[in-house]
Amino acid sequence: MTKAIMIQGAGSNVGKSMLVAGLCRVFARRGIAVRPFKPQNMSNNAAVTSDDGEIGRAQALQALACNVAPHTDMNPVLLKPESDVGAQVIVHGKRYATLKARDYTKAKPELLSKTLESFHRLCEAVDLIVIEGAGSPAEINLRKGDIANMGFAEAANVPVVLVGDIDRGGVIAQIVGTHSVLPDEDRDRIKAFMINKFRGDVTLFDDGMVEITKRTDWAPLGVLPWFNDAWQLPAEDVMDISSTSRKGDVVKIAMPKLSRIANFDDLDPLAMEPGVSVEIIEPGRPLPADADLVLIPGSKSTIGDLAFLRAQGWDIDLMAHVRRGGHVLGICGGYQMLGRIVSDPDGIEGSPTSVEGLGLLDIQTIMAPQKRLAEVEGIHLATAAPLAGYEIHIGVTDGPDTARPWLQIDGAPAGATSADGKVEGCYVHGLFTSDAFRRAYLQKLGGTSHVQDYSASVETALEALADHLEEHLDIETLYQLAATVDAS
């Protein structure tokens, strides 16, 4: 019989995604067939799955921790914000609708049934499901129709462990306050709690654990010290990416932080490389004049983020960078922005329109409703270095500079290059995870021939995370708290 347990947070960004990944690796190492599950995720950082859909990238990492391929059932509802009031809704890996918040609320009953459908499919032939909540169950104003936290836990009849983040301060209030505001039936569903991100001597919080236990009657599972190797794991949120700069760095890469940045995992392998500095440029700051490469990332709203880029003055900085002989790489939405024209005749991103691009590549893009979702393989044409990645985009791009492709993807030429070779663009995300390609690309920028083994680095970090959890958490009690799933 399959068992399940749900990890919820006393707030956002308490480390739930990393904890679930670590727990998945802990149980997988014990020979338990374990799978991750997040009923609803909100993220523009998506991964392409083996069944040709898309899910949150955090669930893809959690699948890796389980030593299995990611599947759309691991994250049946994915919300991809397109504006401050609306989001594209992905259900079972495919586009369902673009909805404003109020309309999404009306769709929740149907979406709950979709999440349960995926959950019960996932339960087939496995021993344990580790479920990740979203945000906090203390947001009781959102309890009606909830499918992300207690609403799902109630529908699936699964127990909950609550996680508090001590690094933010006020963790006792986080946990006890959550206990205080929850209705009785939700409060009773929480069986235990843990504290995450402690810095220093954890025994200094012994009295705090006693006090929380006394006030909530929930079982204490432990205090997790700060996990220093978290930076080696793919980031779920752009806020989790830290700019890196070390003495003696040879290659400097700058990436403007767009308002609807998407699939920014292209930075992860670059940020870990010795000799490479990666700087995330916040709005209001200029692009650095000494950058070797400016990377324009993907975007959930190409036309909107093109206007945002101009509003920051980054277009002027980019032109100056090119005049100085600097390199530019645009990926997906960033690739589209580098062209002469971006047209949206059907109003896919808003009102029908056609806007002028940055003009650094002689290409044009026409938005189309069909989304391309595919895992791809190919080579870097200049060096024959192999690479693998994924495409996740709308829009068709062509023009004179596509006659200078710099990649071959699935046997066909891909990407575009400016006449002087300094500006390149493509639709392939994740290509820097390929060590040979990353080496070739960094060498072009003046880097050394030595690069890290990226996959091995992620595996090492997952193993270290599992060791960390084994050392500091009561894993046996957590497993005993998991309840048998009733799939009837």
BELRA-V898218 format. One record per backbone hydrogen bond with DSSP energy under -1.0 kcal/mol. CO is the residue of the C=O (numbers start at 1). NH is the residue of the N-H. If there is no record, write none. Layout:
co:CO nh:NH
co:CO nh:NH
This chain:
co:2 nh:485
co:3 nh:129
co:4 nh:483
co:5 nh:131
co:6 nh:161
co:7 nh:133
co:8 nh:163
co:15 nh:19
co:16 nh:20
co:17 nh:21
co:18 nh:22
co:19 nh:23
co:20 nh:24
co:21 nh:25
co:22 nh:26
co:23 nh:27
co:24 nh:28
co:25 nh:29
co:27 nh:32
co:28 nh:31
co:32 nh:34
co:33 nh:127
co:33 nh:128
co:35 nh:130
co:37 nh:132
co:39 nh:77
co:41 nh:79
co:44 nh:46
co:44 nh:263
co:45 nh:57
co:47 nh:55
co:49 nh:52
co:53 nh:49
co:55 nh:47
co:56 nh:60
co:57 nh:61
co:58 nh:62
co:59 nh:63
co:60 nh:64
co:61 nh:65
co:62 nh:66
co:63 nh:68
co:64 nh:67
co:70 nh:50
co:71 nh:74
co:72 nh:75
co:74 nh:38
co:76 nh:92
co:77 nh:41
co:78 nh:90
co:79 nh:43
co:80 nh:88
co:85 nh:101
co:86 nh:82
co:86 nh:83
co:87 nh:99
co:88 nh:80
co:89 nh:96
co:89 nh:97
co:90 nh:78
co:91 nh:94
co:94 nh:91
co:97 nh:89
co:99 nh:87
co:100 nh:104
co:101 nh:105
co:102 nh:106
co:103 nh:107
co:107 nh:111
co:108 nh:112
co:109 nh:113
co:110 nh:114
co:111 nh:115
co:112 nh:116
co:113 nh:117
co:114 nh:118
co:115 nh:119
co:116 nh:120
co:117 nh:121
co:118 nh:122
co:119 nh:123
co:121 nh:124
co:123 nh:126
co:127 nh:3
co:128 nh:35
co:129 nh:5
co:130 nh:37
co:131 nh:7
co:136 nh:139
co:138 nh:140
co:139 nh:142
co:140 nh:143
co:143 nh:146
co:149 nh:153
co:150 nh:154
co:151 nh:155
co:152 nh:156
co:153 nh:158
co:159 nh:6
co:160 nh:191
co:160 nh:192
co:161 nh:8
co:162 nh:194
co:163 nh:10
co:164 nh:196
co:166 nh:169
co:170 nh:174
co:171 nh:175
co:172 nh:176
co:173 nh:177
co:174 nh:178
co:175 nh:179
co:176 nh:180
co:177 nh:181
co:178 nh:182
co:183 nh:187
co:184 nh:188
co:189 nh:160
co:191 nh:219
co:192 nh:162
co:193 nh:221
co:194 nh:164
co:195 nh:224
co:196 nh:166
co:198 nh:226
co:201 nh:204
co:202 nh:205
co:203 nh:206
co:205 nh:209
co:206 nh:210
co:207 nh:211
co:208 nh:212
co:209 nh:213
co:210 nh:214
co:211 nh:215
co:212 nh:216
co:213 nh:217
co:219 nh:193
co:221 nh:474
co:222 nh:195
co:224 nh:198
co:227 nh:230
co:229 nh:232
co:230 nh:233
co:237 nh:240
co:238 nh:241
co:246 nh:249
co:251 nh:277
co:252 nh:292
co:252 nh:293
co:253 nh:279
co:254 nh:295
co:255 nh:281
co:256 nh:258
co:258 nh:261
co:260 nh:300
co:264 nh:267
co:267 nh:271
co:268 nh:272
co:270 nh:273
co:273 nh:276
co:275 nh:250
co:275 nh:251
co:277 nh:253
co:278 nh:244
co:279 nh:255
co:281 nh:257
co:282 nh:285
co:288 nh:291
co:292 nh:327
co:293 nh:254
co:294 nh:329
co:296 nh:331
co:298 nh:262
co:301 nh:305
co:302 nh:306
co:303 nh:307
co:304 nh:308
co:305 nh:309
co:306 nh:310
co:307 nh:311
co:308 nh:312
co:309 nh:314
co:310 nh:313
co:313 nh:317
co:314 nh:318
co:315 nh:319
co:316 nh:320
co:317 nh:321
co:318 nh:322
co:319 nh:323
co:320 nh:324
co:321 nh:326
co:322 nh:325
co:327 nh:294
co:328 nh:424
co:329 nh:296
co:330 nh:426
co:331 nh:334
co:332 nh:336
co:333 nh:337
co:334 nh:338
co:336 nh:339
co:337 nh:358
co:338 nh:360
co:338 nh:361
co:339 nh:359
co:340 nh:357
co:341 nh:365
co:342 nh:355
co:343 nh:367
co:344 nh:347
co:344 nh:353
co:353 nh:344
co:355 nh:342
co:361 nh:363
co:362 nh:401
co:363 nh:340
co:364 nh:398
co:365 nh:343
co:366 nh:396
co:372 nh:393
co:374 nh:391
co:376 nh:389
co:377 nh:410
co:378 nh:387
co:379 nh:408
co:380 nh:384
co:385 nh:380
co:387 nh:378
co:389 nh:376
co:390 nh:429
co:391 nh:374
co:393 nh:372
co:396 nh:366
co:398 nh:364
co:399 nh:402
co:400 nh:403
co:401 nh:404
co:401 nh:417
co:406 nh:381
co:407 nh:414
co:408 nh:379
co:409 nh:412
co:412 nh:409
co:414 nh:406
co:414 nh:407
co:416 nh:425
co:418 nh:421
co:422 nh:328
co:423 nh:418
co:424 nh:330
co:425 nh:416
co:426 nh:332
co:429 nh:390
co:430 nh:433
co:431 nh:434
co:434 nh:438
co:435 nh:439
co:436 nh:440
co:437 nh:441
co:438 nh:442
co:439 nh:443
co:440 nh:444
co:442 nh:447
co:443 nh:446
co:453 nh:457
co:454 nh:458
co:455 nh:459
co:456 nh:460
co:457 nh:461
co:458 nh:462
co:459 nh:463
co:460 nh:464
co:461 nh:465
co:462 nh:466
co:463 nh:467
co:464 nh:468
co:465 nh:469
co:466 nh:470
co:467 nh:471
co:468 nh:472
co:469 nh:473
co:473 nh:475
co:474 nh:478
co:475 nh:479
co:476 nh:480
co:477 nh:481
co:483 nh:4
